[in-house]
Amino acid sequence: MGIKENIADVRARIAAAASRSGRRAEDITLVCVTKTRTVSEIAEALKSDAFELGENRAQEFLDKYGNIQDIAEELSIKRNIKWNFIGHLQRNKVKYIIDKADLIHSVDGFKLAEEIDARAAGSGRSANVLIQLNAGGETQKSGVAISESGALAKEIGSRLPHIKLRGLMAVVPAVGDPEEARGYFREAKRAFDVLAKRYDGAGEGFDHLSMGMTHDFEVAIEEGATMVRVGAAIFGPRSYETEDV
């Protein structure tokens, strides 16, 4: 199947998983992960109304950003493309993406949040961010422990006025059977629900729970994900990687 057919298939699977969890397909945002993908491949996704794009690396994001905007104009796309930065973000790279990323998923500590706040202030805007959870406590992955997410959210909310805390992003261990990830997703949803009461109740718009990738997004949706990050199921596998988003 081509990219158009793959997107249709992923959307059907999203709809089915949403239905199983008592929600609508419209409740779930599909983020097309464009890491290593060519501009022409991304253009095919845009033709299928896939307007939420996710990039992992700052330089690759910058290399593609202008080209994709130009292609959108050529295709007469009226809807705004939304860029999600979903990879590890170094503090010295924040200045390059702050005015381009609509949502930064990967805030893994206060120092990074502080840099985002400062750069957002300098550009006269607010930055939408998610706190990244390292749900499995893996030392090789970024993110805070689920148990520490509340403290980080409180510190960001009380000290950084140019950040809008919009929710959580969960990174879970790579597992052979998607069912093995269910417990991690469930714990992330519990943390999300606790924080949503604090921030949504104050009108802060704490409404995004980003979790689930190609291998396990259906289980993530069943456990409450509002955003899934899918690359390989749309564009095909990457031959050089053992784990595809």
Secondary structure, 3 states (H helix, E strand, C coil): CCHHHHHHHHHHHHHHHHHHCCCCHHHCEEEEECCCCCHHHHHHHHHCCCCEEEECCHHHHHHHHHHHHHHHHHCCCCCCCEEEECCCCCHHHHHHHCCCCCEEEEECCHHHHHHHHHHHHHCCCCEEEEEEEECCCCCCCCCECHHHHHHHHHHHHHHCCCEEEEEEEEECCCCCCHHHHHHHHHHHHHHHHHHHHHHHHHCCCCCEEECCCCCCHHHHHHCCCCEEEECHHHHCCCCCCCCCC
